[in-house]
């Protein structure tokens, strides 16, 4: 790899920018393309696919040469707002799925290390915590408290970020009220469409563990199949 290419790749990794190293397997030539960067239509589609799948893929150039697309994605993070009962199985499942889980809750009696072993706990108010975390396109945010004083400051920060998933626990009625309050804060209908609420795929989930499964499934769908039509809510908890 040329020094210039390596230097730019390291810069992208440090800045948490999504980038793909394209290697011509016939000539050995290498170059980098960031997501959305100029290139022909086939290249842009292959870059998008490699980043979405988070694994290398093979393609072909316009000249018919073989191209190897190697993605370099920032680490996956899941930020959970609210140390409630659903957060316990969800944090465990998300960790197994490859996410760094960060639990945000200023209520220390809930966000206790013995309840969430191995999970990074942040006891700041959610808007302060999410601002410091610098959400990126590999971040998922799920609010769980049902308390507007905690959930909505977090949602406001998430809506102003590149987070690929923003979900909210609560009933349809609760979510409608939430949307109304956020609209009064100046968020547009287009921005509010990013919110998945009530969060979770419609699998008939009832228990905390089942709800956690439905939430992680919907996050996975947004990560791997971002063009999929959002499904109906799974539950009305």
Long-range contacts (C-beta under 8 A, 24 or more apart in sequence): 1-30, 2-30, 5-30, 5-31, 5-32, 8-32, 9-72, 12-72, 13-72, 13-74, 16-74, 16-136, 16-138, 17-74, 18-51, 18-71, 18-72, 18-73, 18-74, 18-137, 18-138, 19-71, 19-72, 20-46, 20-47, 20-50, 20-51, 20-69, 20-70, 20-71, 20-72, 21-69, 21-70, 21-72, 22-47, 22-67, 22-68, 22-69, 22-70, 23-67, 23-68, 23-70, 24-61, 24-65, 24-66, 24-67, 25-65, 25-66, 25-67, 25-68, 26-65, 26-66, 27-65, 35-137, 43-67, 52-223, 52-224, 52-225, 52-226, 53-224, 73-138, 74-136, 74-137, 74-138, 75-100, 75-138, 76-100, 76-138, 76-139, 76-140, 76-223, 77-101, 77-102, 77-133, 77-138, 77-139, 77-140, 78-102, 78-139, 78-140, 78-141, 78-142, 78-219, 79-104, 79-129, 79-130, 79-133, 79-135, 79-139, 79-140, 79-141, 79-142, 79-154, 80-104, 80-142, 80-144, 81-105, 81-126, 81-141, 81-142, 81-143, 81-144, 81-145, 81-150, 81-151, 81-154, 82-110, 82-143, 82-144, 82-145, 82-146, 82-147, 82-150, 82-151, 82-169, 83-107, 83-110, 83-111, 83-112, 83-115, 83-116, 83-121, 84-110, 84-144, 84-145, 85-208, 86-144, 86-169, 86-208, 86-211, 86-212, 86-215, 87-116, 87-144, 88-115, 88-116, 88-208, 89-208, 89-209, 89-212, 90-142, 90-211, 90-212, 90-215, 90-216, 91-116, 91-119, 93-212, 93-213, 93-216, 94-216, 94-219, 95-119, 97-216, 97-220, 99-140, 102-129, 102-133, 104-129, 104-130, 104-154, 105-145, 105-150, 106-150, 125-150, 125-153, 126-150, 126-151, 126-153, 126-154, 126-157, 127-153, 127-154, 127-156, 127-157, 129-154, 130-154, 130-157, 130-158, 130-161, 131-157, 135-161, 135-162, 135-163, 136-161, 136-162, 136-163, 137-162, 137-163, 137-164, 138-164, 139-163, 139-164, 140-164, 140-165, 140-166, 140-167, 140-219, 140-222, 140-223, 141-165, 141-166, 141-167, 142-166, 142-167, 142-168, 142-169, 142-199, 142-215, 142-219, 143-167, 143-168, 143-169, 144-169, 145-169, 146-170, 146-174, 148-178, 148-181, 151-178, 152-178, 152-181, 152-182, 155-182, 155-195, 156-182, 156-185, 156-187, 159-187, 159-191, 159-192, 159-194, 159-195, 164-222, 164-223, 164-226, 165-196, 165-218, 165-219, 165-222, 165-223, 166-194, 166-195, 166-196, 167-195, 167-196, 167-197, 167-199, 167-200, 167-215, 167-218, 167-219, 168-195, 168-196, 168-197, 168-198, 168-199, 169-197, 169-198, 169-199, 169-211, 169-215, 169-237, 170-197, 170-198, 170-237, 171-198, 171-236, 171-237, 172-198, 172-233, 172-236, 174-198, 196-222, 196-230, 197-233, 198-233, 198-234, 198-235, 198-236, 198-237, 199-233, 199-234, 200-233, 200-234, 200-235, 201-231, 201-234, 202-231, 202-232, 202-233, 202-234, 203-234, 204-234, 204-235, 205-234, 205-235, 206-235, 211-235, 211-237
